[in-house]
Amino acid sequence: MINSWKERYSQKIKSPIDALKYVKSGDRIFIGSGCAEPTLLLKSFSEVLKKLSEIEVFHTISPQKTLYIDEKYSEKFRHNVFFVTPNFRKIVIQGKADYTPVFPSEIPNLFKYGRIKLDVALIQLTPPDEHGFMSFGVSVDVVKSAAENAKLLIAEINPQMPRTMGDSFIHADRVDIMVENDAPLEELIFPDPDDVAIRIARNLAKLIEHGATLHMGIGTVINALPQFLKNKKDLGIHSEMISDPIIELVKQKIVTNQMKSIHRGKIVASLAIGTKKLYEFLDNNPMVEMHPTEYVNDINIIGNNEKMVSINPGIEIDLTGQAYTDSLRHYLFSGIGSQLDFMRGTARSKGGKVILILPSLTLDGKRSRIVPKLEGRYGAFVSRRDLHYVVTEYGIAYLHGKNIRERAMELIHIAHPDHRKELLSFAKKVNLVFLDQILPPRGGMIYPEKYETTHTFKDNKKIFFRPVKPTDERMFQDLLYSLPDEEIYFRFFGPQKSLSHKKIQHLVNIDYDKDMVIVGIVFDEKENETMVAEARFESIPNSDIA
């Protein structure tokens, strides 16, 4: 009789080929996620394929171009993905692999209650500690549920997998077969942020307050973000996925997690994808807790974080505020992912902000990502009610609580300047905006951010001074209507019966190259804006005088 878990452990160790011999034709197999895919086991599949057929393989995030994805094995494998990563995009579009649209937070229950019956789970774990517990490392997400519910659990044991804290452990006795492999984890290295990503990140940082808790994922904009957060204090992280940027934020004490409403002092995540530097940061780090997706993505848990900020990449958005984030026109691009869980959880947060980020143009520079209307067979993924802010390299559009006309104008003015006229023409055609609505002259298309400044007066009142924007029309009307008749008389050199849209729009759509209007804005405790001051100079044509 084997009494010690250590003895039982040694009895379970097999070679990759011997381990995979337990896989049978017709099995449903789950493959571990992200950079925790069991690489040695996957490379060994080709050795046992001759005897297998009709294998269904389930994936979540699979960054590797592994052998068994090759089309020559299509009669052996049928892939079923919960998220369409680039290496699967082609075969999903061609109908040679399946895509199951489901919220990541709901996948664990599909395994638990047998809606998806798993015969085998192939995962990667750390070696056991002195008590026999092994960590799921960089990928707890849905892997923990798959491991707990598969009929056969085969684990690749890798001492280079970081041992992460939180709800991230399984005992060696629960693993059926083990394969040892001492190898570096897969790394995901993003290219350096380009100018567009840097400008988006700069705008995005303006929306992040001291003490906010961030959901921010991965990508070039996120990689560019830390440089613009240097003046922020006590930020926290509650995010399905984390990557290398958190290291610098922690090192500079920008992220302390000390203002979080729950899990104070802790970074909470479900999946980590990045470089060796990230994995070393995570190893035995008590500041980071990894939890299963059904917890991290729970909208009630997310909503319990005050000042929650959910940052979500977008593909395309129309003038009413509905967006594609998982597909483009007739093609699936990615998948549901964590976005809607975090959007709706963040909407429940006190002071929460739901943000969509996207460049103004497609990669080829030919098409606007802000479009008159969405076209495609999959329908809008993000509804009009979900978003608070949209950020491009040209600015920030605030949509929450705005009517359709206001939304259209907000979005037109953060679109690429070359496409604004076309967008406005469509908006007029379908009566989204006033038929006499104008755009600024060409010199007013690029907002001069360099003139923004904040001044604190003797009474400690802070006023934010900035150039006027076309979308300030209603706020400017409110300012003028608050003034006494005498001041209105002197401003306009005569009495004014009304301060209508027709008159006001010419005062906020200006040519920054020739004229300038500076407005003063104050913010209340809920960040609502009120315009309290306005000063302007206008150039006299054909002269240097203003």
Rosetta blueprint (number, residue, H / E / L):
1 M L
2 I L
3 N L
4 S L
5 W H
6 K H
7 E H
8 R H
9 Y H
10 S H
11 Q H
12 K H
13 I E
14 K L
15 S L
16 P H
17 I H
18 D H
19 A H
20 L H
21 K L
22 Y L
23 V L
24 K L
25 S L
26 G L
27 D L
28 R E
29 I E
30 F E
31 I E
32 G L
33 S L
34 G H
35 C H
36 A H
37 E L
38 P L
39 T H
40 L H
41 L H
42 L H
43 K H
44 S L
45 F H
46 S H
47 E H
48 V H
49 L H
50 K H
51 K H
52 L L
53 S L
54 E L
55 I E
56 E E
57 V E
58 F E
59 H E
60 T L
61 I L
62 S L
63 P L
64 Q L
65 K L
66 T L
67 L H
68 Y H
69 I H
70 D L
71 E H
72 K H
73 Y H
74 S L
75 E L
76 K L
77 F E
78 R E
79 H E
80 N E
81 V E
82 F L
83 F L
84 V L
85 T L
86 P H
87 N H
88 F H
89 R H
90 K H
91 I H
92 V H
93 I H
94 Q L
95 G L
96 K L
97 A L
98 D E
99 Y E
100 T L
101 P L
102 V L
103 F L
104 P H
105 S H
106 E H
107 I H
108 P H
109 N H
110 L H
111 F H
112 K H
113 Y L
114 G L
115 R L
116 I L
117 K L
118 L L
119 D L
120 V E
121 A E
122 L E
123 I E
124 Q E
125 L E
126 T L
127 P L
128 P L
129 D L
130 E L
131 H L
132 G L
133 F E
134 M E
135 S E
136 F L
137 G L
138 V L
139 S E
140 V L
141 D L
142 V L
143 V H
144 K H
145 S H
146 A H
147 A H
148 E H
149 N H
150 A L
151 K L
152 L E
153 L E
154 I E
155 A E
156 E E
157 I E
158 N L
159 P L
160 Q L
161 M L
162 P L
163 R L
164 T L
165 M E
166 G E
167 D L
168 S L
169 F E
170 I E
171 H E
172 A H
173 D H
174 R H
175 V L
176 D L
177 I E
178 M E
179 V E
180 E E
181 N L
182 D L
183 A L
184 P L
185 L L
186 E L
187 E L
188 L L
189 I L
190 F L
191 P L
192 D L
193 P L
194 D L
195 D H
196 V H
197 A H
198 I H
199 R H
200 I H
201 A H
202 R H
203 N H
204 L H
205 A H
206 K L
207 L L
208 I L
209 E L
210 H L
211 G L
212 A L
213 T E
214 L E
215 H E
216 M L
217 G L
218 I L
219 G L
220 T H
221 V H
222 I H
223 N H
224 A H
225 L H
226 P H
227 Q H
228 F H
229 L L
230 K L
231 N L
232 K L
233 K L
234 D L
235 L E
236 G E
237 I E
238 H E
239 S E
240 E E
241 M E
242 I E
243 S L
244 D L
245 P H
246 I H
247 I H
248 E H
249 L H
250 V H
251 K H
252 Q L
253 K L
254 I L
255 V E
256 T L
257 N L
258 Q L
259 M L
260 K L
261 S L
262 I L
263 H L
264 R L
265 G L
266 K L
267 I E
268 V E
269 A E
270 S E
271 L E
272 A E
273 I L
274 G L
275 T L
276 K H
277 K H
278 L H
279 Y H
280 E H
281 F H
282 L H
283 D L
284 N L
285 N L
286 P L
287 M L
288 V E
289 E E
290 M E
291 H L
292 P L
293 T H
294 E H
295 Y H
296 V H
297 N L
298 D L
299 I H
300 N H
301 I H
302 I H
303 G H
304 N L
305 N L
306 E L
307 K L
308 M E
309 V E
310 S E
311 I E
312 N E
313 P E
314 G L
315 I L
316 E E
317 I E
318 D E
319 L L
320 T L
321 G L
322 Q L
323 A E
324 Y E
325 T L
326 D L
327 S E
328 L E
329 R L
330 H L
331 Y E
332 L E
333 F L
334 S L
335 G L
336 I L
337 G L
338 S L
339 Q H
340 L H
341 D H
342 F H
343 M H
344 R H
345 G H
346 T H
347 A H
348 R H
349 S L
350 K L
351 G L
352 G L
353 K E
354 V E
355 I E
356 L E
357 I E
358 L L
359 P L
360 S L
361 L E
362 T L
363 L L
364 D L
365 G L
366 K L
367 R L
368 S E
369 R L
370 I E
371 V E
372 P L
373 K L
374 L L
375 E L
376 G L
377 R L
378 Y L
379 G L
380 A L
381 F L
382 V E
383 S L
384 R L
385 R L
386 D L
387 L L
388 H L
389 Y E
390 V E
391 V E
392 T E
393 E L
394 Y L
395 G E
396 I E
397 A E
398 Y E
399 L L
400 H L
401 G L
402 K L
403 N L
404 I H
405 R H
406 E H
407 R H
408 A H
409 M H
410 E H
411 L H
412 I H
413 H L
414 I L
415 A L
416 H L
417 P H
418 D H
419 H H
420 R H
421 K H
422 E H
423 L H
424 L H
425 S H
426 F H
427 A H
428 K H
429 K H
430 V L
431 N L
432 L L
433 V L
434 F L
435 L L
436 D L
437 Q L
438 I L
439 L L
440 P L
441 P L
442 R H
443 G H
444 G H
445 M L
446 I L
447 Y L
448 P L
449 E H
450 K H
451 Y H
452 E L
453 T E
454 T E
455 H E
456 T E
457 F L
458 K L
459 D L
460 N L
461 K L
462 K E
463 I E
464 F E
465 F E
466 R E
467 P E
468 V L
469 K L
470 P H
471 T H
472 D H
473 E H
474 R H
475 M H
476 F H
477 Q H
478 D H
479 L H
480 L H
481 Y H
482 S L
483 L L
484 P L
485 D H
486 E H
487 E H
488 I H
489 Y H
490 F H
491 R H
492 F H
493 F L
494 G L
495 P L
496 Q L
497 K L
498 S L
499 L L
500 S L
501 H H
502 K H
503 K H
504 I H
505 Q H
506 H H
507 L H
508 V H
509 N L
510 I L
511 D L
512 Y L
513 D L
514 K L
515 D L
516 M E
517 V E
518 I E
519 V E
520 G E
521 I E
522 V E
523 F E
524 D L
525 E L
526 K L
527 E L
528 N L
529 E E
530 T E
531 M E
532 V E
533 A E
534 E E
535 A E
536 R E
537 F E
538 E L
539 S L
540 I L
541 P L
542 N L
543 S L
544 D L
545 I L
546 A L
